[in-house]
Amino acid sequence: MAVPKRKTSKARRDKRRSNVWKLEAPALSRCTNCGELTSPHRVCKNCGYYKGVEVISKEN
């Protein structure tokens, strides 16, 4: 069974683990109605439209 010859330092251990916790940027798409950036497959928070259909009535 393989055994390390030297103790791994905390810095070396943490550098190795650093890539595990990288966050990915959220996916964004443009609303077809108003052009606002929204999450895909969600109703637009700005105008209330989804796939060209008004789902939530918003008063301006």
C-alpha distance matrix in Angstrom:
0.0 3.8 6.5 10.1 12.5 15.4 16.5 17.6 21.4 23.2 25.2 22.4 20.7 24.2 25.0 22.1 23.2 26.9 27.2 26.2 29.4 31.9 35.1 36.9 40.7 42.6 44.2 48.0 50.9 54.7 57.0 59.4 62.3 62.2 59.5 57.5 53.7 52.2 49.0 48.9 50.0 51.7 55.3 56.5 57.0 59.9 62.1 60.8 60.5 57.8 58.2 61.8 62.8 63.8 61.5 62.3 65.8 65.7 68.9 69.2
3.8 0.0 3.8 6.8 9.3 12.2 13.5 14.4 18.2 20.3 22.0 19.0 17.7 21.3 21.8 19.0 20.6 24.1 24.6 23.9 27.2 29.5 32.9 34.8 38.5 40.7 42.4 46.1 49.1 52.8 55.3 57.8 60.7 60.4 57.5 55.5 51.7 50.4 47.3 47.5 48.8 50.4 54.0 55.0 55.4 58.1 60.5 59.4 59.2 56.6 57.0 60.5 61.6 62.6 60.4 61.2 64.6 64.3 67.4 67.5
6.5 3.8 0.0 3.8 6.4 9.0 10.2 11.6 15.3 17.6 19.7 17.0 15.9 19.6 20.5 18.1 19.7 23.2 24.2 23.7 26.7 29.2 32.6 34.9 38.5 40.8 42.8 46.5 49.6 53.3 55.8 58.5 61.2 60.7 57.9 55.7 51.9 50.7 47.7 48.1 49.6 50.9 54.5 55.3 55.5 58.2 60.7 59.7 59.7 57.3 57.9 61.4 62.4 63.2 61.0 61.5 64.8 64.4 67.4 67.4
10.1 6.8 3.8 0.0 3.8 5.5 7.0 8.3 12.0 14.7 16.4 13.7 13.1 16.9 17.6 15.6 17.7 20.9 22.2 22.2 25.0 27.3 30.9 33.3 36.8 39.4 41.5 45.1 48.3 51.8 54.5 57.2 60.0 59.2 56.3 54.1 50.3 49.3 46.5 47.2 48.9 50.1 53.6 54.2 54.2 56.7 59.4 58.6 58.7 56.4 57.1 60.5 61.7 62.3 60.3 60.6 63.9 63.2 66.1 65.9
12.5 9.3 6.4 3.8 0.0 3.8 7.0 9.2 12.5 15.7 17.2 14.8 15.0 18.8 19.2 17.9 20.2 23.1 24.7 25.1 27.8 29.9 33.6 36.0 39.4 42.1 44.3 47.8 51.1 54.5 57.3 60.1 62.8 61.9 58.9 56.7 52.9 52.1 49.5 50.2 52.0 53.2 56.7 57.1 57.1 59.5 62.3 61.6 61.8 59.6 60.2 63.6 64.8 65.4 63.5 63.8 66.9 66.1 68.9 68.6
15.4 12.2 9.0 5.5 3.8 0.0 3.8 6.3 9.0 12.5 14.0 12.0 12.6 16.2 16.8 16.1 18.4 21.0 23.1 23.6 26.0 28.1 31.8 34.4 37.7 40.5 43.0 46.3 49.7 53.1 55.9 58.7 61.3 60.2 57.3 54.9 51.2 50.5 48.0 49.0 51.0 51.9 55.2 55.5 55.3 57.6 60.5 60.0 60.3 58.3 59.1 62.4 63.6 64.1 62.1 62.2 65.3 64.3 66.9 66.5
16.5 13.5 10.2 7.0 7.0 3.8 0.0 3.8 6.2 9.3 11.5 10.1 10.1 13.5 14.9 14.4 16.2 18.8 21.2 21.5 23.5 25.9 29.5 32.3 35.6 38.3 41.0 44.3 47.7 51.1 53.8 56.8 59.2 58.1 55.2 52.7 49.0 48.2 45.7 46.9 48.8 49.6 52.8 53.1 52.7 55.0 58.1 57.5 58.0 56.1 57.1 60.3 61.4 61.7 59.6 59.6 62.6 61.6 64.2 63.8
17.6 14.4 11.6 8.3 9.2 6.3 3.8 0.0 3.8 6.6 8.3 6.5 6.4 10.0 11.1 10.7 12.6 15.1 17.5 18.0 20.0 22.2 25.8 28.7 31.9 34.7 37.3 40.6 44.1 47.4 50.1 53.1 55.5 54.4 51.5 49.0 45.3 44.6 42.2 43.4 45.4 46.2 49.4 49.5 49.2 51.5 54.5 54.0 54.5 52.6 53.6 56.8 58.0 58.2 56.3 56.2 59.2 58.2 60.8 60.3
21.4 18.2 15.3 12.0 12.5 9.0 6.2 3.8 0.0 3.8 5.4 5.3 6.2 8.6 10.0 10.9 12.5 14.2 17.2 18.1 19.4 21.5 25.0 28.0 31.0 33.9 36.8 39.8 43.4 46.6 49.3 52.4 54.7 53.3 50.5 47.8 44.2 43.7 41.5 43.0 45.2 45.7 48.7 48.6 48.0 50.2 53.4 53.1 53.7 52.1 53.3 56.3 57.5 57.5 55.6 55.4 58.2 56.9 59.4 58.8
23.2 20.3 17.6 14.7 15.7 12.5 9.3 6.6 3.8 0.0 3.8 5.5 5.0 6.0 8.5 9.9 10.5 11.9 15.3 15.9 16.6 18.9 22.2 25.5 28.4 31.1 34.2 37.2 40.8 43.9 46.5 49.8 51.9 50.4 47.7 44.9 41.4 40.8 38.6 40.3 42.4 42.7 45.6 45.5 44.8 47.0 50.2 49.9 50.7 49.2 50.5 53.5 54.6 54.5 52.5 52.1 54.9 53.6 56.0 55.5
25.2 22.0 19.7 16.4 17.2 14.0 11.5 8.3 5.4 3.8 0.0 3.8 5.4 5.1 6.1 8.6 9.9 10.3 13.7 15.1 15.8 17.4 20.8 23.9 26.5 29.6 32.6 35.4 39.0 42.1 44.8 48.0 50.2 48.6 45.7 43.0 39.5 39.2 37.3 39.0 41.4 41.7 44.6 44.3 43.6 45.6 48.8 48.7 49.5 48.0 49.3 52.1 53.4 53.4 51.6 51.3 54.0 52.5 54.8 54.0
22.4 19.0 17.0 13.7 14.8 12.0 10.1 6.5 5.3 5.5 3.8 0.0 3.8 5.5 5.1 6.3 8.8 10.0 12.6 14.1 15.7 17.2 20.9 23.6 26.6 29.7 32.4 35.4 38.9 42.1 45.0 48.0 50.3 49.0 46.0 43.5 39.9 39.5 37.4 38.8 41.1 41.8 44.9 44.7 44.4 46.4 49.5 49.3 49.8 48.1 49.0 52.0 53.5 53.7 52.0 51.9 54.7 53.4 55.9 55.2
20.7 17.7 15.9 13.1 15.0 12.6 10.1 6.4 6.2 5.0 5.4 3.8 0.0 3.8 5.5 5.2 6.4 8.7 11.4 12.0 13.7 15.9 19.4 22.3 25.5 28.3 31.0 34.2 37.8 41.1 43.8 46.8 49.2 48.0 45.1 42.6 38.9 38.2 35.8 37.1 39.2 39.9 43.0 43.1 42.8 45.1 48.1 47.6 48.1 46.3 47.4 50.5 51.7 51.9 50.0 49.9 52.9 51.8 54.4 53.9
24.2 21.3 19.6 16.9 18.8 16.2 13.5 10.0 8.6 6.0 5.1 5.5 3.8 0.0 3.8 5.3 5.0 6.0 9.4 10.2 11.0 13.0 16.5 19.6 22.6 25.4 28.3 31.4 35.0 38.2 40.8 44.0 46.2 44.8 42.0 39.4 35.7 35.1 32.9 34.5 36.7 37.2 40.2 40.1 39.5 41.7 44.9 44.5 45.2 43.6 44.8 47.8 49.0 49.0 47.2 46.9 49.8 48.5 51.0 50.5
25.0 21.8 20.5 17.6 19.2 16.8 14.9 11.1 10.0 8.5 6.1 5.1 5.5 3.8 0.0 3.8 5.5 5.2 7.9 10.0 11.2 12.2 15.9 18.6 21.5 24.6 27.3 30.3 33.8 36.9 39.8 42.9 45.2 43.9 40.9 38.4 34.8 34.5 32.4 33.8 36.3 36.9 40.0 39.7 39.4 41.4 44.5 44.4 44.7 43.1 44.1 47.0 48.5 48.7 47.1 47.0 49.8 48.5 51.0 50.3
22.1 19.0 18.1 15.6 17.9 16.1 14.4 10.7 10.9 9.9 8.6 6.3 5.2 5.3 3.8 0.0 3.8 5.6 7.0 8.4 10.8 12.2 16.0 18.4 21.6 24.6 27.0 30.2 33.6 37.0 39.8 42.7 45.3 44.2 41.2 38.9 35.2 34.6 32.2 33.2 35.5 36.5 39.7 39.7 39.7 41.9 44.8 44.4 44.6 42.6 43.4 46.6 48.0 48.5 46.8 46.9 49.9 48.9 51.6 51.0
23.2 20.6 19.7 17.7 20.2 18.4 16.2 12.6 12.5 10.5 9.9 8.8 6.4 5.0 5.5 3.8 0.0 3.8 5.6 5.6 7.6 9.9 13.4 16.2 19.6 22.2 24.8 28.1 31.6 35.0 37.6 40.6 43.0 42.0 39.2 36.7 33.0 32.1 29.6 30.8 32.9 33.6 36.9 37.1 36.9 39.3 42.1 41.6 41.9 40.0 41.0 44.2 45.4 45.7 43.8 43.9 46.9 46.0 48.7 48.3
26.9 24.1 23.2 20.9 23.1 21.0 18.8 15.1 14.2 11.9 10.3 10.0 8.7 6.0 5.2 5.6 3.8 0.0 3.8 5.5 6.1 7.3 10.9 13.8 16.8 19.8 22.5 25.6 29.2 32.4 35.1 38.2 40.5 39.3 36.4 33.9 30.2 29.7 27.4 28.9 31.3 31.9 34.9 34.8 34.5 36.7 39.7 39.4 39.8 38.1 39.2 42.1 43.5 43.7 42.0 42.0 44.8 43.6 46.2 45.6
27.2 24.6 24.2 22.2 24.7 23.1 21.2 17.5 17.2 15.3 13.7 12.6 11.4 9.4 7.9 7.0 5.6 3.8 0.0 3.8 5.5 5.5 9.3 11.4 14.7 17.6 20.0 23.2 26.6 30.0 32.8 35.7 38.2 37.2 34.2 32.0 28.2 27.6 25.3 26.3 28.7 29.7 32.9 32.9 33.0 35.1 37.9 37.6 37.7 35.8 36.5 39.6 41.1 41.6 40.0 40.3 43.2 42.2 44.9 44.4
26.2 23.9 23.7 22.2 25.1 23.6 21.5 18.0 18.1 15.9 15.1 14.1 12.0 10.2 10.0 8.4 5.6 5.5 3.8 0.0 3.8 5.9 9.0 11.3 14.9 17.2 19.6 23.1 26.5 30.0 32.5 35.5 37.9 37.1 34.4 32.0 28.3 27.1 24.4 25.4 27.4 28.3 31.7 32.0 32.1 34.6 37.3 36.6 36.7 34.7 35.6 38.8 40.0 40.5 38.6 38.9 42.0 41.2 44.1 43.9
29.4 27.2 26.7 25.0 27.8 26.0 23.5 20.0 19.4 16.6 15.8 15.7 13.7 11.0 11.2 10.8 7.6 6.1 5.5 3.8 0.0 3.8 6.3 9.5 12.8 15.0 17.9 21.1 24.7 28.1 30.5 33.6 35.8 34.8 32.2 29.6 25.9 24.8 22.2 23.7 25.8 26.3 29.4 29.5 29.3 31.8 34.6 34.0 34.5 32.7 34.0 37.0 38.1 38.2 36.4 36.4 39.3 38.4 41.1 40.9
31.9 29.5 29.2 27.3 29.9 28.1 25.9 22.2 21.5 18.9 17.4 17.2 15.9 13.0 12.2 12.2 9.9 7.3 5.5 5.9 3.8 0.0 3.8 6.6 9.7 12.5 15.3 18.4 21.9 25.2 27.9 31.0 33.3 32.2 29.4 26.9 23.1 22.4 20.2 21.6 24.1 24.7 27.8 27.6 27.6 29.7 32.6 32.3 32.5 30.9 31.9 34.8 36.2 36.5 34.9 35.0 37.9 36.7 39.4 38.9
35.1 32.9 32.6 30.9 33.6 31.8 29.5 25.8 25.0 22.2 20.8 20.9 19.4 16.5 15.9 16.0 13.4 10.9 9.3 9.0 6.3 3.8 0.0 3.8 6.5 8.9 12.0 15.0 18.7 21.9 24.4 27.6 29.8 28.6 26.0 23.4 19.6 18.8 16.5 18.2 20.8 21.1 24.1 23.9 23.8 26.0 28.8 28.5 28.9 27.3 28.5 31.4 32.7 32.8 31.3 31.3 34.1 33.0 35.7 35.2
36.9 34.8 34.9 33.3 36.0 34.4 32.3 28.7 28.0 25.5 23.9 23.6 22.3 19.6 18.6 18.4 16.2 13.8 11.4 11.3 9.5 6.6 3.8 0.0 3.8 6.3 8.7 11.9 15.4 18.8 21.5 24.5 26.9 26.0 23.1 20.9 17.0 16.3 14.0 15.3 18.1 18.9 21.9 21.6 22.1 24.1 26.7 26.5 26.4 24.7 25.5 28.4 30.0 30.4 29.2 29.5 32.3 31.3 34.1 33.6
40.7 38.5 38.5 36.8 39.4 37.7 35.6 31.9 31.0 28.4 26.5 26.6 25.5 22.6 21.5 21.6 19.6 16.8 14.7 14.9 12.8 9.7 6.5 3.8 0.0 3.8 6.5 8.9 12.5 15.6 18.4 21.5 23.8 22.6 19.7 17.3 13.5 13.2 11.5 13.3 16.5 16.9 19.6 18.8 19.2 20.9 23.6 23.7 23.7 22.3 23.2 25.8 27.6 27.9 26.9 27.0 29.6 28.4 31.0 30.3
42.6 40.7 40.8 39.4 42.1 40.5 38.3 34.7 33.9 31.1 29.6 29.7 28.3 25.4 24.6 24.6 22.2 19.8 17.6 17.2 15.0 12.5 8.9 6.3 3.8 0.0 3.8 6.3 10.0 13.2 15.5 18.7 20.9 20.0 17.4 15.0 11.2 10.0 7.9 9.8 12.9 13.1 15.9 15.4 15.9 17.9 20.4 20.2 20.2 18.7 19.9 22.5 24.0 24.3 23.2 23.4 26.1 25.1 28.0 27.5
44.2 42.4 42.8 41.5 44.3 43.0 41.0 37.3 36.8 34.2 32.6 32.4 31.0 28.3 27.3 27.0 24.8 22.5 20.0 19.6 17.9 15.3 12.0 8.7 6.5 3.8 0.0 3.8 6.9 10.5 13.0 15.8 18.4 18.0 15.3 13.5 9.8 8.6 6.4 7.1 10.5 11.6 14.4 14.0 15.5 17.2 19.2 19.0 18.3 16.4 17.0 19.8 21.6 22.3 21.5 22.3 25.0 24.3 27.3 26.9
48.0 46.1 46.5 45.1 47.8 46.3 44.3 40.6 39.8 37.2 35.4 35.4 34.2 31.4 30.3 30.2 28.1 25.6 23.2 23.1 21.1 18.4 15.0 11.9 8.9 6.3 3.8 0.0 3.8 7.0 9.6 12.6 15.0 14.3 11.5 9.8 6.1 5.5 4.9 6.2 10.0 10.4 12.4 11.3 12.9 14.1 16.0 16.2 15.5 14.1 14.8 17.1 19.2 19.8 19.4 20.0 22.4 21.4 24.2 23.6
50.9 49.1 49.6 48.3 51.1 49.7 47.7 44.1 43.4 40.8 39.0 38.9 37.8 35.0 33.8 33.6 31.6 29.2 26.6 26.5 24.7 21.9 18.7 15.4 12.5 10.0 6.9 3.8 0.0 3.8 6.6 9.1 11.9 11.7 8.9 8.2 5.6 5.5 6.1 5.8 9.2 10.0 11.5 10.1 12.6 13.2 14.4 14.8 13.3 11.9 11.9 14.0 16.5 17.5 17.7 18.8 20.9 20.2 23.0 22.3
54.7 52.8 53.3 51.8 54.5 53.1 51.1 47.4 46.6 43.9 42.1 42.1 41.1 38.2 36.9 37.0 35.0 32.4 30.0 30.0 28.1 25.2 21.9 18.8 15.6 13.2 10.5 7.0 3.8 0.0 3.8 6.2 8.7 8.2 5.2 5.5 4.7 6.0 8.4 8.4 11.1 11.1 11.3 9.1 11.7 11.3 12.0 13.2 11.6 11.0 11.0 12.1 14.9 15.7 16.7 17.5 19.1 18.1 20.6 19.6
57.0 55.3 55.8 54.5 57.3 55.9 53.8 50.1 49.3 46.5 44.8 45.0 43.8 40.8 39.8 39.8 37.6 35.1 32.8 32.5 30.5 27.9 24.4 21.5 18.4 15.5 13.0 9.6 6.6 3.8 0.0 3.8 5.4 5.7 4.6 5.3 6.3 6.4 9.0 8.9 10.4 9.7 8.8 6.5 9.6 9.0 8.8 9.8 7.9 7.9 8.3 8.8 11.3 12.0 13.2 14.1 15.6 14.9 17.4 16.8
59.4 57.8 58.5 57.2 60.1 58.7 56.8 53.1 52.4 49.8 48.0 48.0 46.8 44.0 42.9 42.7 40.6 38.2 35.7 35.5 33.6 31.0 27.6 24.5 21.5 18.7 15.8 12.6 9.1 6.2 3.8 0.0 3.8 6.1 5.8 8.3 9.8 10.1 12.3 11.2 12.1 12.1 11.0 9.3 12.6 11.7 10.3 11.2 8.4 8.2 7.1 6.7 10.0 11.5 13.6 15.1 16.2 16.0 18.4 17.8
62.3 60.7 61.2 60.0 62.8 61.3 59.2 55.5 54.7 51.9 50.2 50.3 49.2 46.2 45.2 45.3 43.0 40.5 38.2 37.9 35.8 33.3 29.8 26.9 23.8 20.9 18.4 15.0 11.9 8.7 5.4 3.8 0.0 3.8 6.0 8.3 11.0 11.3 14.0 13.7 14.1 13.2 11.0 8.9 11.6 9.8 7.7 9.2 6.9 8.4 8.4 6.4 9.0 9.5 12.1 13.1 13.5 13.0 15.0 14.4
62.2 60.4 60.7 59.2 61.9 60.2 58.1 54.4 53.3 50.4 48.6 49.0 48.0 44.8 43.9 44.2 42.0 39.3 37.2 37.1 34.8 32.2 28.6 26.0 22.6 20.0 18.0 14.3 11.7 8.2 5.7 6.1 3.8 0.0 3.8 5.6 9.1 10.4 13.8 14.4 15.5 14.1 11.9 8.7 10.4 7.8 6.8 9.7 8.7 10.8 11.6 10.0 12.2 11.8 14.0 14.1 14.1 12.6 14.1 12.6
59.5 57.5 57.9 56.3 58.9 57.3 55.2 51.5 50.5 47.7 45.7 46.0 45.1 42.0 40.9 41.2 39.2 36.4 34.2 34.4 32.2 29.4 26.0 23.1 19.7 17.4 15.3 11.5 8.9 5.2 4.6 5.8 6.0 3.8 0.0 3.8 6.6 8.8 12.2 12.8 14.8 13.9 12.7 9.5 11.5 9.4 9.6 12.1 10.9 12.0 12.3 11.7 14.4 14.6 16.4 16.7 17.3 15.7 17.4 15.8
57.5 55.5 55.7 54.1 56.7 54.9 52.7 49.0 47.8 44.9 43.0 43.5 42.6 39.4 38.4 38.9 36.7 33.9 32.0 32.0 29.6 26.9 23.4 20.9 17.3 15.0 13.5 9.8 8.2 5.5 5.3 8.3 8.3 5.6 3.8 0.0 3.8 6.3 10.0 11.6 13.9 12.3 11.2 7.7 8.7 7.0 8.7 11.0 10.9 12.0 13.3 13.4 15.4 14.9 16.0 15.7 16.5 14.6 16.5 15.0
53.7 51.7 51.9 50.3 52.9 51.2 49.0 45.3 44.2 41.4 39.5 39.9 38.9 35.7 34.8 35.2 33.0 30.2 28.2 28.3 25.9 23.1 19.6 17.0 13.5 11.2 9.8 6.1 5.6 4.7 6.3 9.8 11.0 9.1 6.6 3.8 0.0 3.8 7.1 9.2 12.1 11.0 11.1 8.2 9.3 9.1 11.3 12.7 12.5 12.6 13.9 14.9 16.9 16.8 17.2 17.1 18.7 17.0 19.3 18.1
52.2 50.4 50.7 49.3 52.1 50.5 48.2 44.6 43.7 40.8 39.2 39.5 38.2 35.1 34.5 34.6 32.1 29.7 27.6 27.1 24.8 22.4 18.8 16.3 13.2 10.0 8.6 5.5 5.5 6.0 6.4 10.1 11.3 10.4 8.8 6.3 3.8 0.0 3.8 6.3 8.8 7.3 7.9 5.9 7.4 8.7 10.6 10.9 10.8 10.3 12.1 13.7 15.2 15.1 14.7 14.8 17.0 15.9 18.8 18.3
49.0 47.3 47.7 46.5 49.5 48.0 45.7 42.2 41.5 38.6 37.3 37.4 35.8 32.9 32.4 32.2 29.6 27.4 25.3 24.4 22.2 20.2 16.5 14.0 11.5 7.9 6.4 4.9 6.1 8.4 9.0 12.3 14.0 13.8 12.2 10.0 7.1 3.8 0.0 3.8 6.5 5.8 8.2 7.9 9.5 11.7 13.4 12.7 12.4 10.9 12.5 15.1 16.2 16.4 15.4 15.9 18.7 18.2 21.3 21.4
48.9 47.5 48.1 47.2 50.2 49.0 46.9 43.4 43.0 40.3 39.0 38.8 37.1 34.5 33.8 33.2 30.8 28.9 26.3 25.4 23.7 21.6 18.2 15.3 13.3 9.8 7.1 6.2 5.8 8.4 8.9 11.2 13.7 14.4 12.8 11.6 9.2 6.3 3.8 0.0 3.8 5.5 8.4 9.1 11.8 13.9 14.6 13.5 12.2 9.6 10.3 13.4 14.9 15.9 15.0 16.4 19.4 19.5 22.8 23.1
50.0 48.8 49.6 48.9 52.0 51.0 48.8 45.4 45.2 42.4 41.4 41.1 39.2 36.7 36.3 35.5 32.9 31.3 28.7 27.4 25.8 24.1 20.8 18.1 16.5 12.9 10.5 10.0 9.2 11.1 10.4 12.1 14.1 15.5 14.8 13.9 12.1 8.8 6.5 3.8 0.0 3.8 7.0 9.3 12.1 14.6 14.6 12.6 11.0 7.9 8.7 12.2 12.9 14.1 12.7 14.6 17.9 18.7 22.3 23.2
51.7 50.4 50.9 50.1 53.2 51.9 49.6 46.2 45.7 42.7 41.7 41.8 39.9 37.2 36.9 36.5 33.6 31.9 29.7 28.3 26.3 24.7 21.1 18.9 16.9 13.1 11.6 10.4 10.0 11.1 9.7 12.1 13.2 14.1 13.9 12.3 11.0 7.3 5.8 5.5 3.8 0.0 3.8 6.3 8.6 11.5 11.8 9.6 9.0 6.9 9.3 12.1 12.1 12.2 10.4 11.6 14.9 15.4 19.1 20.1
55.3 54.0 54.5 53.6 56.7 55.2 52.8 49.4 48.7 45.6 44.6 44.9 43.0 40.2 40.0 39.7 36.9 34.9 32.9 31.7 29.4 27.8 24.1 21.9 19.6 15.9 14.4 12.4 11.5 11.3 8.8 11.0 11.0 11.9 12.7 11.2 11.1 7.9 8.2 8.4 7.0 3.8 0.0 3.8 6.2 8.8 8.5 5.8 5.7 4.9 8.4 10.1 9.6 8.9 7.3 8.1 11.2 11.7 15.4 16.6
56.5 55.0 55.3 54.2 57.1 55.5 53.1 49.5 48.6 45.5 44.3 44.7 43.1 40.1 39.7 39.7 37.1 34.8 32.9 32.0 29.5 27.6 23.9 21.6 18.8 15.4 14.0 11.3 10.1 9.1 6.5 9.3 8.9 8.7 9.5 7.7 8.2 5.9 7.9 9.1 9.3 6.3 3.8 0.0 3.8 5.4 5.8 5.0 5.5 6.4 9.5 10.3 10.6 9.6 9.2 9.0 11.1 10.5 13.7 14.1
57.0 55.4 55.5 54.2 57.1 55.3 52.7 49.2 48.0 44.8 43.6 44.4 42.8 39.5 39.4 39.7 36.9 34.5 33.0 32.1 29.3 27.6 23.8 22.1 19.2 15.9 15.5 12.9 12.6 11.7 9.6 12.6 11.6 10.4 11.5 8.7 9.3 7.4 9.5 11.8 12.1 8.6 6.2 3.8 0.0 3.8 5.9 5.7 8.2 9.8 13.2 13.7 13.5 11.5 10.6 9.1 10.8 9.2 12.1 12.4
59.9 58.1 58.2 56.7 59.5 57.6 55.0 51.5 50.2 47.0 45.6 46.4 45.1 41.7 41.4 41.9 39.3 36.7 35.1 34.6 31.8 29.7 26.0 24.1 20.9 17.9 17.2 14.1 13.2 11.3 9.0 11.7 9.8 7.8 9.4 7.0 9.1 8.7 11.7 13.9 14.6 11.5 8.8 5.4 3.8 0.0 3.8 6.1 8.4 11.0 13.9 13.4 13.7 11.5 11.9 10.1 10.6 8.2 10.3 9.7
62.1 60.5 60.7 59.4 62.3 60.5 58.1 54.5 53.4 50.2 48.8 49.5 48.1 44.9 44.5 44.8 42.1 39.7 37.9 37.3 34.6 32.6 28.8 26.7 23.6 20.4 19.2 16.0 14.4 12.0 8.8 10.3 7.7 6.8 9.6 8.7 11.3 10.6 13.4 14.6 14.6 11.8 8.5 5.8 5.9 3.8 0.0 3.8 5.7 9.1 11.8 10.6 10.5 8.2 9.3 8.0 7.9 6.2 8.7 8.7
60.8 59.4 59.7 58.6 61.6 60.0 57.5 54.0 53.1 49.9 48.7 49.3 47.6 44.5 44.4 44.4 41.6 39.4 37.6 36.6 34.0 32.3 28.5 26.5 23.7 20.2 19.0 16.2 14.8 13.2 9.8 11.2 9.2 9.7 12.1 11.0 12.7 10.9 12.7 13.5 12.6 9.6 5.8 5.0 5.7 6.1 3.8 0.0 3.8 6.9 10.3 9.7 8.6 5.9 5.8 4.7 6.2 6.2 9.7 11.1
60.5 59.2 59.7 58.7 61.8 60.3 58.0 54.5 53.7 50.7 49.5 49.8 48.1 45.2 44.7 44.6 41.9 39.8 37.7 36.7 34.5 32.5 28.9 26.4 23.7 20.2 18.3 15.5 13.3 11.6 7.9 8.4 6.9 8.7 10.9 10.9 12.5 10.8 12.4 12.2 11.0 9.0 5.7 5.5 8.2 8.4 5.7 3.8 0.0 3.8 6.7 6.0 5.4 4.3 5.5 6.8 8.4 9.2 12.5 13.6
57.8 56.6 57.3 56.4 59.6 58.3 56.1 52.6 52.1 49.2 48.0 48.1 46.3 43.6 43.1 42.6 40.0 38.1 35.8 34.7 32.7 30.9 27.3 24.7 22.3 18.7 16.4 14.1 11.9 11.0 7.9 8.2 8.4 10.8 12.0 12.0 12.6 10.3 10.9 9.6 7.9 6.9 4.9 6.4 9.8 11.0 9.1 6.9 3.8 0.0 3.8 5.4 5.4 6.4 6.5 9.0 11.5 12.7 16.2 17.3
58.2 57.0 57.9 57.1 60.2 59.1 57.1 53.6 53.3 50.5 49.3 49.0 47.4 44.8 44.1 43.4 41.0 39.2 36.5 35.6 34.0 31.9 28.5 25.5 23.2 19.9 17.0 14.8 11.9 11.0 8.3 7.1 8.4 11.6 12.3 13.3 13.9 12.1 12.5 10.3 8.7 9.3 8.4 9.5 13.2 13.9 11.8 10.3 6.7 3.8 0.0 3.8 5.6 8.4 9.4 12.4 14.5 15.8 19.0 19.9
61.8 60.5 61.4 60.5 63.6 62.4 60.3 56.8 56.3 53.5 52.1 52.0 50.5 47.8 47.0 46.6 44.2 42.1 39.6 38.8 37.0 34.8 31.4 28.4 25.8 22.5 19.8 17.1 14.0 12.1 8.8 6.7 6.4 10.0 11.7 13.4 14.9 13.7 15.1 13.4 12.2 12.1 10.1 10.3 13.7 13.4 10.6 9.7 6.0 5.4 3.8 0.0 3.8 6.7 9.1 11.8 13.0 14.3 17.0 17.8
62.8 61.6 62.4 61.7 64.8 63.6 61.4 58.0 57.5 54.6 53.4 53.5 51.7 49.0 48.5 48.0 45.4 43.5 41.1 40.0 38.1 36.2 32.7 30.0 27.6 24.0 21.6 19.2 16.5 14.9 11.3 10.0 9.0 12.2 14.4 15.4 16.9 15.2 16.2 14.9 12.9 12.1 9.6 10.6 13.5 13.7 10.5 8.6 5.4 5.4 5.6 3.8 0.0 3.8 6.1 9.2 10.4 12.6 15.5 17.1
63.8 62.6 63.2 62.3 65.4 64.1 61.7 58.2 57.5 54.5 53.4 53.7 51.9 49.0 48.7 48.5 45.7 43.7 41.6 40.5 38.2 36.5 32.8 30.4 27.9 24.3 22.3 19.8 17.5 15.7 12.0 11.5 9.5 11.8 14.6 14.9 16.8 15.1 16.4 15.9 14.1 12.2 8.9 9.6 11.5 11.5 8.2 5.9 4.3 6.4 8.4 6.7 3.8 0.0 3.8 5.8 6.6 9.0 12.0 13.9
61.5 60.4 61.0 60.3 63.5 62.1 59.6 56.3 55.6 52.5 51.6 52.0 50.0 47.2 47.1 46.8 43.8 42.0 40.0 38.6 36.4 34.9 31.3 29.2 26.9 23.2 21.5 19.4 17.7 16.7 13.2 13.6 12.1 14.0 16.4 16.0 17.2 14.7 15.4 15.0 12.7 10.4 7.3 9.2 10.6 11.9 9.3 5.8 5.5 6.5 9.4 9.1 6.1 3.8 0.0 3.8 6.6 9.3 12.8 15.2
62.3 61.2 61.5 60.6 63.8 62.2 59.6 56.2 55.4 52.1 51.3 51.9 49.9 46.9 47.0 46.9 43.9 42.0 40.3 38.9 36.4 35.0 31.3 29.5 27.0 23.4 22.3 20.0 18.8 17.5 14.1 15.1 13.1 14.1 16.7 15.7 17.1 14.8 15.9 16.4 14.6 11.6 8.1 9.0 9.1 10.1 8.0 4.7 6.8 9.0 12.4 11.8 9.2 5.8 3.8 0.0 3.8 6.2 9.8 12.5
65.8 64.6 64.8 63.9 66.9 65.3 62.6 59.2 58.2 54.9 54.0 54.7 52.9 49.8 49.8 49.9 46.9 44.8 43.2 42.0 39.3 37.9 34.1 32.3 29.6 26.1 25.0 22.4 20.9 19.1 15.6 16.2 13.5 14.1 17.3 16.5 18.7 17.0 18.7 19.4 17.9 14.9 11.2 11.1 10.8 10.6 7.9 6.2 8.4 11.5 14.5 13.0 10.4 6.6 6.6 3.8 0.0 3.8 6.7 9.8
65.7 64.3 64.4 63.2 66.1 64.3 61.6 58.2 56.9 53.6 52.5 53.4 51.8 48.5 48.5 48.9 46.0 43.6 42.2 41.2 38.4 36.7 33.0 31.3 28.4 25.1 24.3 21.4 20.2 18.1 14.9 16.0 13.0 12.6 15.7 14.6 17.0 15.9 18.2 19.5 18.7 15.4 11.7 10.5 9.2 8.2 6.2 6.2 9.2 12.7 15.8 14.3 12.6 9.0 9.3 6.2 3.8 0.0 3.8 6.4
68.9 67.4 67.4 66.1 68.9 66.9 64.2 60.8 59.4 56.0 54.8 55.9 54.4 51.0 51.0 51.6 48.7 46.2 44.9 44.1 41.1 39.4 35.7 34.1 31.0 28.0 27.3 24.2 23.0 20.6 17.4 18.4 15.0 14.1 17.4 16.5 19.3 18.8 21.3 22.8 22.3 19.1 15.4 13.7 12.1 10.3 8.7 9.7 12.5 16.2 19.0 17.0 15.5 12.0 12.8 9.8 6.7 3.8 0.0 3.8
69.2 67.5 67.4 65.9 68.6 66.5 63.8 60.3 58.8 55.5 54.0 55.2 53.9 50.5 50.3 51.0 48.3 45.6 44.4 43.9 40.9 38.9 35.2 33.6 30.3 27.5 26.9 23.6 22.3 19.6 16.8 17.8 14.4 12.6 15.8 15.0 18.1 18.3 21.4 23.1 23.2 20.1 16.6 14.1 12.4 9.7 8.7 11.1 13.6 17.3 19.9 17.8 17.1 13.9 15.2 12.5 9.8 6.4 3.8 0.0
